[in-house]
Amino acid sequence: MIALVDCGAHIGSSIKVLQFRRAFTSIYAFEPNPVLFPVLQANLSSLANLYELHLYDAAVWIHSTGVDLYLGHPESSTLIPGKRAHPRYGVPIDYQRPVHVKSIGLSQWIHATFGIGDTVILKMDIEGAEYEVLDQMLQEDTLRYIDELYVEWHVDRLLSISQDVHARIKREVANRTALRPWD
């Protein structure tokens, strides 16, 4: 199996880009935003004839018991209280009315879904949750399943993550898999 796992799939644009970089047999896309998920489904429906396609209306997180999603601009909604919205969007994140969404414990899901012989490309743009998710993946040795990892880092918008923690997680991840930037 050659799989693309898109965490924070938004409306599917990243999948459309990554599908031309490698020949995938399976695509797994996670998007918790209830406004964006139907758009993702519509945008990727044509790929169902080309790939084994799995779409999840769930947040990628450290457990599978559900989580609050704080909505703002569609590209900045987050699970992390206190994350600042990107200034270019001009829309604040609403921390007063979270939406409770399904969640998938990514580390456990990867262990249950893939084997060591599989090729797994993981793209992660999860608006600040990458630090807790990747830290758990490091602790549980889940990165041994990941051949390439594309990450959009959000340290510049998180008051709760120091530059030292950011550098440590990034360094440890890069020591275990091919780490690539995603912007």
C-alpha positions, 0 to 999 in steps of 0.5 A: 500500500502507498497511502496519503494521509491528509490531516486537516484536509480543508477542501482537498487542495493539498491532496490535488497537489500531492497526488502528482508527486507520488503514485498513491493507492489509498488516500485518507483525509481528515477534516473536522470543520462541519462547513468544509467537510461537504466541500471536501467530499464534493471536491474529491468525489472524482478521485474515488475511481482512482484511489481507495478513498477514505474521508473522515469528518473528524479532528486528528487528535490524541484520543478518539473521544471527541473534542471542541473545535473553535471556529474562525476563518476556515483556514484557522479553526483550531482545537487549541484554546488561545491560538491567534488567528492569522492576521491575513484572514481578519476573522477572529477565532470564536472561543465562546461557542465551540463545536463538539466534533468527532476525533481520531487518536492519530497515533492509535489509528496509524498503528491499527491501519498500517504495517511496517511494509506500507509506504505512508506520506502524512500531511499535517496542517492541524492548526496548532494541534500538531505539537500534542499529536506529534509528541504522542507519536514520538512517545508511541514510536508511531513515526516508524510507519511514516516515510514522509511527513509534511507539517505546517507549524503554528508556533508563531500563533500559539502562546502555549508553545515555547520556541524550545518545545517547538525546536525539540519536537521538530528535531526529534521528528526529523530524526525519525522520518523525512520531515518536509515543510508544508505551507 
